[in-house]
Amino acid sequence: MLTIRKSDDRGATDLGWLDGKHTFSFGEYHDPRHIHFRTLRVINDDRVAPGGGFPTHPHRDMEIITYVISGALEHKDSTGGGGVIRPGDVQMMSAGSGVTHSEFNHSESEPVRLLQIWIFPEQKRLDPSYDQRHFAEAERAGTLRPVVTPDGRDGSMVIRQDASIYASVLASGERVEHAIGDGRGVWVQVAVGGVTVNGQSLAEGDGLAVEDERSLEIVGGAERSEVLVFDLA
């Protein structure tokens, strides 16, 4: 079963410096039909104006992944983790028993666009941790490159949950396939461009919930498309 979550149907937050779109309920946006998908709790598609950002705030008991699409994001947290996240970089912060962090647009002249992703951890009160790695476009081109996995395979970052995240960059007509294990569900999020998934057309910002399917075929529909694929228990 394939269920499309259209980009225009997402929740929205407009703070002037922040243009945020929420795939699932978040902050003041609440929709009982869209709370989470399996262990995937949040996908926020955020555009932060030059000089804008999120001041220091707390998190707890959540695996938080930041995927920068364009621009540069500066991060600092109470674990000692920090740095500038640019396209191709993926940041992983395990909030565990408690962490504080801040995120700001690193540029005074260019906006930054990012996906902030929250996944429920396998258990509460874990020790906080931080990781950041670069996955070059050549690594993601024409394939599903694992960037976050439970076992750290192929140089991916480790998440404390039975969940894997794959990143892919596809040219028009280029296709990738993904086998789905028994009892598992998949979420596909289009970051840039557009794709077709098992015959369903998705535009930029669209998401797709996949249940009771054995495999996925994702075909690039634009000159350059960028997608994330979440394989979830």
C-alpha positions as CSV (number, residue, x, y, z in Angstrom):
1,M,0.0,0.0,0.0
2,L,1.3,3.4,-1.0
3,T,0.0,6.6,0.7
4,I,1.2,9.9,-0.6
5,R,1.7,12.9,1.8
6,K,1.6,15.9,-0.5
7,S,4.0,18.8,0.1
8,D,1.2,21.4,0.1
9,D,-0.7,19.4,2.8
10,R,2.1,19.6,5.4
11,G,1.8,21.8,8.5
12,A,3.6,25.2,8.4
13,T,5.5,27.6,10.6
14,D,6.4,31.1,9.5
15,L,8.5,33.1,11.9
16,G,10.0,35.5,9.3
17,W,13.5,34.1,9.7
18,L,12.0,30.5,9.5
19,D,9.9,28.9,6.8
20,G,9.2,25.4,8.2
21,K,7.1,22.6,6.7
22,H,6.1,19.7,9.0
23,T,5.3,16.2,7.6
24,F,4.2,15.1,11.0
25,S,2.6,17.0,13.9
26,F,5.1,19.4,15.5
27,G,5.0,22.4,17.8
28,E,1.7,24.3,17.3
29,Y,0.8,22.1,14.3
30,H,-1.3,19.1,15.3
31,D,-3.0,16.7,13.0
32,P,-4.1,13.4,14.6
33,R,-3.9,11.7,11.1
34,H,-0.2,12.6,10.9
35,I,1.6,12.1,14.3
36,H,4.4,9.7,13.2
37,F,5.1,6.8,10.9
38,R,6.3,3.8,12.8
39,T,9.4,5.1,14.7
40,L,9.8,8.1,12.4
41,R,8.5,11.0,14.5
42,V,9.5,14.2,12.7
43,I,10.5,15.4,9.2
44,N,10.8,19.2,9.2
45,D,11.7,20.9,5.9
46,D,13.2,24.2,7.2
47,R,14.4,27.2,5.4
48,V,16.4,29.6,7.6
49,A,17.1,33.1,6.6
50,P,20.6,34.6,6.7
51,G,21.6,35.2,10.3
52,G,18.5,33.3,11.7
53,G,18.5,30.2,13.8
54,F,17.4,28.3,16.8
55,P,18.9,29.4,20.1
56,T,20.0,26.9,22.7
57,H,17.1,24.5,23.6
58,P,16.8,21.0,25.2
59,H,16.0,17.6,23.7
60,R,15.6,14.2,25.4
61,D,15.0,10.6,24.3
62,M,15.2,11.2,20.6
63,E,17.6,10.3,17.7
64,I,18.0,13.6,15.8
65,I,19.4,13.7,12.2
66,T,20.1,16.8,10.3
67,Y,20.4,16.7,6.5
68,V,21.5,19.9,4.8
69,I,20.1,20.4,1.2
70,S,21.6,23.9,0.5
71,G,23.5,26.5,2.4
72,A,25.4,25.9,5.6
73,L,24.1,25.3,9.2
74,E,26.2,25.9,12.3
75,H,25.6,23.6,15.2
76,K,26.8,23.5,18.9
77,D,25.6,21.2,21.7
78,S,26.3,20.3,25.3
79,T,28.1,17.0,24.3
80,G,30.9,19.1,22.9
81,G,29.7,18.3,19.3
82,G,29.6,21.2,16.8
83,G,30.6,22.4,13.4
84,V,29.2,23.6,10.2
85,I,27.0,21.3,8.2
86,R,26.9,21.7,4.4
87,P,25.3,19.7,1.5
88,G,26.5,16.2,1.6
89,D,27.0,16.3,5.4
90,V,24.8,14.4,7.7
91,Q,24.7,15.1,11.4
92,M,23.5,12.6,14.1
93,M,22.8,13.7,17.6
94,S,21.5,11.2,20.1
95,A,19.7,13.3,22.7
96,G,19.4,10.4,25.2
97,S,19.1,11.4,28.8
98,G,19.3,15.1,27.9
99,V,21.2,17.5,25.7
100,T,21.0,21.2,24.7
101,H,22.0,22.6,21.3
102,S,21.7,25.5,19.0
103,E,21.5,25.8,15.2
104,F,22.1,28.9,13.2
105,N,22.5,29.8,9.5
106,H,26.2,30.0,9.1
107,S,25.9,32.7,6.4
108,E,24.9,36.4,6.7
109,S,23.9,36.5,3.1
110,E,22.6,33.1,1.9
111,P,19.6,31.0,3.2
112,V,20.0,27.5,4.4
113,R,17.6,24.6,3.7
114,L,17.7,21.5,5.8
115,L,15.6,18.4,6.8
116,Q,15.5,17.8,10.5
117,I,14.5,14.3,11.3
118,W,13.6,12.7,14.7
119,I,13.4,9.0,15.3
120,F,12.3,7.4,18.5
121,P,15.2,5.5,20.2
122,E,15.1,1.9,21.2
123,Q,15.1,2.8,24.9
124,K,15.0,5.9,27.0
125,R,17.7,7.6,29.1
126,L,20.6,6.5,26.8
127,D,23.9,8.4,27.0
128,P,23.9,11.4,24.6
129,S,26.3,11.2,21.6
130,Y,27.2,13.2,18.5
131,D,28.5,12.3,15.0
132,Q,28.8,14.1,11.7
133,R,30.0,12.6,8.4
134,H,30.3,13.7,4.8
135,F,28.7,11.6,2.0
136,A,29.9,13.1,-1.3
137,E,27.4,13.4,-4.2
138,A,29.4,10.8,-6.1
139,E,28.7,8.3,-3.3
140,R,24.9,9.0,-3.5
141,A,24.6,9.2,-7.2
142,G,22.6,6.4,-8.8
143,T,22.4,4.3,-5.7
144,L,20.8,4.1,-2.2
145,R,23.7,5.1,0.0
146,P,23.2,4.1,3.7
147,V,24.0,7.1,5.8
148,V,22.4,6.0,9.2
149,T,22.0,2.4,10.2
150,P,21.8,0.3,13.4
151,D,25.2,-1.4,12.7
152,G,27.2,1.3,11.1
153,R,27.6,-0.6,7.9
154,D,29.5,0.9,4.9
155,G,30.7,3.8,7.0
156,S,27.3,5.0,8.0
157,M,26.5,6.6,11.3
158,V,25.0,4.4,14.1
159,I,21.4,5.0,15.3
160,R,20.1,3.3,18.4
161,Q,16.9,2.0,16.7
162,D,16.0,-0.6,14.1
163,A,16.0,2.0,11.4
164,S,18.1,2.7,8.3
165,I,18.3,5.9,6.3
166,Y,19.5,5.9,2.7
167,A,20.3,8.9,0.5
168,S,20.1,9.0,-3.2
169,V,20.8,11.5,-6.1
170,L,19.2,10.5,-9.4
171,A,19.4,11.8,-12.9
172,S,16.3,11.8,-15.1
173,G,15.3,8.2,-15.9
174,E,17.9,6.8,-13.5
175,R,16.4,4.1,-11.2
176,V,17.3,2.3,-8.0
177,E,15.6,-0.6,-6.2
178,H,15.1,-1.4,-2.5
179,A,13.9,-4.7,-1.1
180,I,11.6,-4.5,1.9
181,G,11.8,-7.1,4.6
182,D,8.8,-8.9,6.1
183,G,6.9,-6.7,8.5
184,R,8.9,-3.5,7.7
185,G,7.6,-0.2,6.4
186,V,9.4,2.5,4.3
187,W,9.0,6.2,4.1
188,V,10.3,8.0,1.0
189,Q,10.9,11.8,1.2
190,V,11.7,13.9,-1.8
191,A,14.2,16.6,-0.9
192,V,14.8,18.0,-4.4
193,G,13.3,17.4,-7.9
194,G,10.8,14.7,-8.4
195,V,10.6,10.9,-8.7
196,T,8.3,8.0,-9.4
197,V,8.0,5.3,-6.8
198,N,6.3,2.1,-7.9
199,G,4.4,4.1,-10.5
200,Q,3.4,6.9,-8.1
201,S,4.6,10.4,-9.1
202,L,6.1,12.5,-6.2
203,A,7.2,16.1,-6.4
204,E,9.7,18.0,-4.3
205,G,8.5,18.0,-0.6
206,D,6.2,15.0,-1.1
207,G,6.5,12.0,1.2
208,L,5.3,8.4,0.6
209,A,4.3,5.8,3.3
210,V,4.9,2.3,2.1
211,E,3.3,-0.7,3.8
212,D,2.8,-4.3,2.7
213,E,5.1,-4.1,-0.3
214,R,8.0,-6.3,-1.1
215,S,10.2,-3.9,-3.0
216,L,10.5,-0.3,-4.3
217,E,11.6,1.0,-7.6
218,I,12.5,4.7,-7.5
219,V,13.0,6.5,-10.9
220,G,14.4,10.0,-11.2
221,G,11.9,12.4,-12.9
222,A,13.9,15.6,-13.0
223,E,17.4,16.6,-14.2
224,R,18.5,16.0,-10.6
225,S,16.5,14.6,-7.8
226,E,17.5,14.0,-4.2
227,V,15.6,11.5,-2.0
228,L,15.8,10.0,1.5
229,V,14.5,6.5,2.1
230,F,13.7,5.3,5.7
231,D,13.5,1.6,6.3
232,L,11.7,1.0,9.6
233,A,10.7,-1.9,11.8
